[in-house]
């Protein structure tokens, strides 16, 4: 099985975190839009009470899991097409 989508999603999440950490995202706009764990933190608590590096780690891990789920779905779809 090829993990292309997992790799792309992980790299994009890492780039998002690096973009935010370097200060080019001063109002955290892109991080708040694209980080799934931050969505849940905003719903249930105060975002300022959470360690930002922990949020970066969770962002990368969550996008890696999303990419892995996509890769598994693509592999199943390809396998089903080849069986039919």
Secondary structure, DSSP 8 states (H G I E B T S, - for coil): ---HHHHHHHHHHHHHHHHHHTTSSTT-HHHHHH-HHHHHHHHHS-GGGS-HHHHHHHHHHHHHHHHHHHHHHHHHHHHHHHH-
